[in-house]
């Protein structure tokens, strides 16, 4: 069983360090290897004795290789050249897109540099190609969530919030929803976005990117965007009170707004927005749905069954499957990911009254469950019982307080 680090190590002897094109070839080999391994991020971390490279695969960082420390500035400079960044500025963070032969036309590749004690740390984000996760039906959403979300996209006002931690696929869901809207409207609806940054180009949508250095921030940009006769607005992320207030005011004046927000659950999103100063009546009247999602690793076909209490980790199921490891999954026991979702609808009744009375998240969730919401934890239990994933993976993603 060959590990990813061993697979990548086999490619390195083919490169000649004395060749003047060694660094460009090494960077190309890193990007090609990461794509082949389905990595979403490449971390290049400088240390006193090496440049460490880690790949994030299925949400987990894995050490792949270590390079001589002298290579660190050369590799970083090469990536900066490909991204059209300032190679002589090593003391400030920079962000950009990769261009040129090291990238593939089907992929969006972004680079972020950050100064550290031993040099610049670099993170390369590899986005899914244009042909993957194109529509909402491609995301693997539960049928009840998918059907409700498709219906809500026909609304003429309100906010659809997609929440979850970083790296949970929120932006992918928003882009899929925008493609649905663009295809269904056929140009008959004015679709606009305000993003930081623009990650994927969506035909039929007027996309804009904020530029804080020029005074073009999210809250101010949103206010100006409202004068552009939009019908559907996608806002990259709610990060502050000003943005949140503008989003909800827009939702009450005939605009459908799609946006993302960091929250651990749908009920917690309500509490967090309330803590930011959004009035309960705005939350009750403006929110059409809150979709909270996580990504769980899917067990590889090599997984084996286990029935002992330690393997079940307290989950209310009998036989569970646990990771084993094979060549296909590079010894991890997992291959690919699937989405874990819950959807809260602030419908009339107990849930709406609880929002107006600023009830705690736990009480909101209880009332939402009584109204028919299926929580992430319940869906996780179902996934474990079906053998899709392991109890350990659910605990890794949801924690032990779920």
N, C-alpha and C positions, 0 to 999 in steps of 0.2 A: 504494500500500500504506500504510494508515493505522496508525500505532502506537497503543498503548494510551494513552500520554500525550496524543496528539492527540485521541483519542476522548473522554477525560475533559475535556480543555480545551474542547471544543465545548459541553459541558454548563454550564460555569461562567458564561458570559454571560447565561444565563437567570435566574441568581440576582442579586438586587439587594443589594449590600453595605449600602445605607442602610436596608433593611428590618429591623425589630426581630427578625424571625424568620430572619434570614440564617444565623446559626450553626446552628440546628436543621435548616434546609433543607440546608446544606452537609454536615452530618454524615449526614443521610439520603441525600444524593447520593453521598457517599463509600462508605457501606455498600452501597447499591444497585449502584453501579458495580463494587465489588469482587466482589460476588456474581455479577454478570453476566460478569465476566472470569474466574470460577472461582478467585479468590484464596483462599488459606487464611489469610493474615495481612495485616493492614494495619499498617504502621509509621509513626508520626508522630514525627519526630525534630526537636527544637528546635535551632536554631543561632543564631549572632549576627545573621545577616541574613535568615533565613527559617525557616519551618516546613516541613521536607521530608517528603513522603509517598512511601513505597514500598509496593508490593504484592508478596507472595510468590505466584508463580503457577507451578505445576508444580515447586515446590521451589526456584525462583530468585527473588531479590529484584530488582525493577525499579523505577526511579524513575518516578513518575507525575506529580507536580506539586510546586510550591513555593508556599507562601502567605506573606503578610506576617507577620513575627514577632509583631506585636501580636495576631494571631488565635490564637496557640498556647494561651494560658491559657483563652481563651473556648471553643475546641474541646475542650480537655481537661476543662473544667468541665461542658460539655454531656454528654460521654461518662460522666463521673462521676455526674451526675444520673440518667442512664438506667440506670446500674449500681448505684444506691443506695450510692455510696461517699461518703466525707467530702470535700466540695469544699474545705474550709478547710485540710486537711492536704496540703501539697505537699512535705513534707520526708521522707516515709516511703513505701515501696512499698505499693501496694494492689492487690487483685484482686477481681473480681466478675463477675456476669452482667449482660448488657444486658437491659433490660425496656422495654416500651412500644412505640409505633408505629414506631420506627426498626428494630425487629427483625421477623422473620418467625416464625410459629409452628412452621414445619418445621425451623428452624435453631436450633442452640445457639451463642450468641455470648458470648465471654468477653473481659474487658478486664483489662489489667495496666498499672499505671503505675509509673514508676521515676524518682526525682529525678536530674537531670543538671546540668551547669554552667549551661546556658541555659534550664532549666525542666524540666518533667516529660516524659519520653519515654513514649509510649503505644503498646502493641501490642494490637490487636484480633484475636482468633483466631475465625475463622469455621469451625465444624464442619459436616461434611456433614449434609444433612437426614436425617430418620428413615427415608426410603424408600430411601436409597442405602447400599450395602455392608451390607445388613441381615443377611445370612447368610454363612457361610463360602464358599458357592458363588458369591457375588457378588464375591469379592475377586480373582479371577483367579489363584488359587494353582495350581501344577502339579498334575496329577492324582495323582501319587504322594504328594505332601505332603498334599493335601486328603483323600485316602482314609485315610491313616495318622492324621491329626489327628482325623477324624470317629470312627475306631475308638477312639482314646485317650480321647475324651470319655466313653466308657462305663466307663472304669476307676474303681475305688473308692478309689484312693490314688495318690500320686505327684505330681510337679511337672511341669507343662508350662511351659517358659520361652519367651517370645517376646522375642527380642533384636534389637538394631540401634541405630543412632544416633537422636538426636532427630529427629522429623519423618518417621520411616520407616513409620508406620502401625501401630505395635505395639498401641496402645490400640484402634484400629479392629478389629484381629484379635481381641483379647480380648473386646470387646463382641459381635462376631459369634459367637464361641464360646459366650458366655453365652446368647445368643438361641437357639442350637441346643439347648443344655441345657434351657432353660426350656420350649421347645416339645416336645422329646422326652420330658421327664419329666412334663409336664402337671400340675405341682405335687407330684409324687411324690418329689422330692428337695429338700432344704433348700439353697438357693443364696444365698450372701451375698457382699458385697464390702466392702473397706476401701480407700478411694480418696483421692487428694489432687491435685485435687478431683474430685468427681463430674462427669463431662463429658456423659454421655448417660444418660437414664433408661431402664432395661430392665424391662418388666413381668415379674412373676414372680420378681424378684430383690430381696432385702432389701439396699439399698445404704446405706453409711455413709461419712461424710467425716471425716477426722481434723481436730482442732482443737488444734494445739500450744500456743496461748495459754492454753487451759484445761487443759493437761496431758494431752490426749488425743492421744498420738503413735502412730506406726505400730506399733512393736514392742509397746507396752502394749495398744493396741487389738486387736492380733492375739491376744494371750494371753487377753483377755477374750472375744473373738469365739469362741474355741474352746469356751467354756462355753455357747454359744448353740445347741448341737446342729447344727452345720453339716455338710453332706456335700460340698459344693463351695464353695471359697473363691476369690475373685478378689482379688488384692492389686495395688494400682495400680502399685507399683514397688519393687524391692529396692534400697535406697539405703545400707544399713549392715549391719554384722555382726549386730546384734540382730534385725533384721527377717529376714535370711537364715536365721539359726538357727531362729527360730520357724517360718518357712515349711517348712523341711526336717523339723523335728520333727513338724509337723502332717501332712506327707506320709507319715510312717511310722506314723501312728496312725489310719489309715482316712479320710483326707481327700484329695480331689483338689484341688490348688491350681493356679490359673492366675495367672501373674504376668509382668511385664516386667522387663527388665534391659538396661542399656547395655553393649553389646559389639560389636566389629567383625565377629565371625564366631562360629559355634556353638562351635568349639574354643576360641576366646579366652574365651568365657563360662565354660567349665569352669575355665580358669586364673585368671580374675578372682575367681570364687567361692572357689577354693582359697586365693588370696592374702588374701581377707577372713577366712580362718580356718575355713571350712567343711571338715570332715573328708572325706577322699576316700571313705570308706565311705558317708557320707551322700549324696555326689554320685552314686556308683555305684548305690546302692540306691534313692535318692529320685527321681532325674530320669527321667521317662518319655520326654521328647523336648525338644530345644532347636531352636526355629525361629528362624533369623536372616533378617531381611528388609531390603531397601532398596527405594526407589521410583525408577524411571528414567523420564525423559521419553520419550514416544512420538513418533516422527517424524510430522510432518504429511504429508498426501497430496502436498504440493508438493516433497517431498524428491527429490533427484536422485542418480543413480548415479555412483560414482567408483571407479577401479581403481588409483590411484597409491599408492605406499608411504606418502606423507605422510598420506593420508586413512585408510589402514588402521591407522596408529599401532601397528604390531606385531601386530595381531590375525591369527590364522591362518585368514583367509578371503580369497577373491579379490575379487569386486566387493562394495563396500559402498555404503550409501546415506548421504548427508550432508544436513544441513538446508539449505533454500533460503530460504523466507520468502514468505508471501502474506498476503492480508487475513484469512483464516480464523484463522491462527496469530499475527496481529499482528506479522508479520515475524520471529518467533523461530525458525521452522522446526520447532517442536514443538507438539503439541496433546494434552494428557492425559498420564497416567502409567500404568505397569503395575508389578506387584510382582515383585521378584527375590528368590528364596527358596532357602535350603538347610535341611535338617533332619538333625540328628545324633541317633542313637538309641544310648544307652549300653548296647547289648546285650551279652550274655555273649560272651566271646572276647577278641580283642586290644584292642578299644576299651575294654572294661571293665577289663582289666588295666592299660592305659596310664593310665586315670583313677586307679586305686589307687596307681600308682607315681609320680603327679604328673608325667607326661610333659609336655613343652612343647607349645604349641598347634600348631606345625607338624607334629610327630610325630603328635599326636592326629588332625589333619585328614587326614594321609596314611593312617592306619589306617582312619579312617571312610570315606574314598574307596574303599579296598580292600574295605570291607564293603558298598559300594553307594551311599554318599552322593554326590549331585551337588552340587558347590560352586556358590556364587554366580557365580564367575568363569566356570565352564563354561556355566552357564545364560546368562550375559551374552554369551559367544561365540556361543551358539546364537541369541540374540536379534539380534545384529549380522548373522549370516549370513542370518537370516530377513527382515532389513530392517525390524525393529521399531524399532530405535534406532541411534544412530551410535557409532563407537568413541570419539569425543570425549566423549559423554555418559557412557559407561561409565567412562572415566578420571576424569571429574568426580566421579562418585559413589563409585567404588571406589578411586580413587587409582592411583598407578603401581607400588605394591608388591604388588598383587594377583596 
